[in-house]
Amino acid sequence: MRQDHIISAKQLSREDIEEVLDRAGEIAADPSSFQGRHEGSLLGLLFFEPSTRTKMSFSAAMKRLGGDIVDMGTVESSSVKKGESLADTVRVVEGYADALVLRHPSEGSAKMASEFVAVPLINAGDGAGQHPTQTLLDLYTIRENAGFEDLTIGIMGDLKYGRTVHSLAHALTVFDARQHFISPESLQLPRSVRYDLHEAGADVREHTELDEVLPELDVLYVTRIQEERFPDESEYHEVAGEYQIDASTLSAANDDLTVMHPLPRVDEIDHDVDGTSAAKYFDQAHNGVPVRMALLDMVLGGDR
Ligand code: NCD
């Protein structure tokens, strides 16, 4: 794969995805094999929104490859506070790093920022838009646990504002997965995502109740209601707390069900699920390191 900017899951072919997952698999099998491969390289981190997993796993990945990071830090401690535009910020930081990772609250910001820089820019979440690197680690986790053959997945929760959902749903079309979307009516997929899935020939059904589909699922991908994206807090409170699962929910599921969540969770998965064999969300978070190592290796020119 030679792609300068990683902006959306829509730009990734099945071949691109499998190349990243295969390389991540090699890294996971022998973590020392890629150590030091990018010594001297620097990754610029520009996070305009909170992050634990994405930021830390990108940092860990870069350091494990032998490189280092330069981090803008919080918005409050940067020149953004003085009114600097995103375009100016990325143009400055590209002079300090070999690749950039950007998370920003505005949908479309990663695409816009990428037009101002020559170094590869990776979208780590643009508002309610896309989160393609989360999708790669989600796909890695799905491949490890359920495989892509004849896959039936349920994606539940905030389908409207959840960027991990928008990216994952699109990427799953290249694997011909059957996708069931479960949400309250007010949080169904945005029209633009539904249109893209339709154009990609996806096999998609929408539901308001999990029980309708749970027994058919190989994977259940649960998401957090994205409180910070609701224009009106009362609308959030109307749907908060719906669409929760606990260990008893799983009694109606297939024995091999894999439960995933991009995390952080609020209350959508009860802690009593954590000890079950279905729970894979912590493995999923850990997979962020080998997957991001593989992606960075490719973006930084480690193609063999
Ligand atoms: C997700 C995100 O930022 O979109 N978090 C993550 O990167 N793992 C999911 C979320 O915040 O709900």
Residues whose N, C-alpha, C, O or C-beta is under 5 A from the ligand:
A	BS01	NCD	R53 T54 G125 H131 R163 T164 R224 P262 L263 P264
